[in-house]
Amino acid sequence: MTPTRDVVELILEDHRTMEDLLRLMRSTEADRQTALHDFAHLMIAHGEAERASVHPVLVSFEDADTVEHIESAHQEAVKVLFALLQVSATPA
């Protein structure tokens, strides 16, 4: 049986990984395309997991406007990510 992990620690671990991938995407010496691909997959999975497991619990601790703001920020981040993926997919 797999041991249970704290959801907060998992979220923080994802955020650290995303920060590392963002650094790679800014590096001229890194494989930026792979970093972007990995970032996109992690960001989408992370956002879906947060929306499914964290946001419903958050509603009981925060007002609805705060939770709505968090969800809107995630949606905006995904829009930016998709735009970045489209630019990266365009041949030079």
C-alpha positions, 0 to 999 in steps of 0.5 A, a space after each residue: 500500500 502506498 503511504 498517504 502524502 500531505 496534499 499541501 506538500 504535493 502542491 508545494 512540490 509541484 510548484 518547485 518543479 514548475 519553478 525549475 521548469 520555468 528556469 529551464 525555459 529561460 535558459 539558452 543552454 537548456 532543452 526549452 521545448 522539452 521543459 515547456 512540454 513538461 511544464 504544460 503537462 504538470 500545470 494542467 494536471 496540477 490545476 485539475 487536481 487542485 480544482 477537484 480536491 483543494 478548492 471544494 475544501 477551501 470554500 469552507 475556509 475562504 469566501 466564495 470570491 477568494 476561491 473564484 479569484 484563485 480559479 480565475 487565476 488558474 484559467 488565465 495561466 492556462 490561456 497564457 500556456 496555450 498561447 505559448 505552446 502555439 508560438 513554440 509550435 510555429 516554425 521559425 
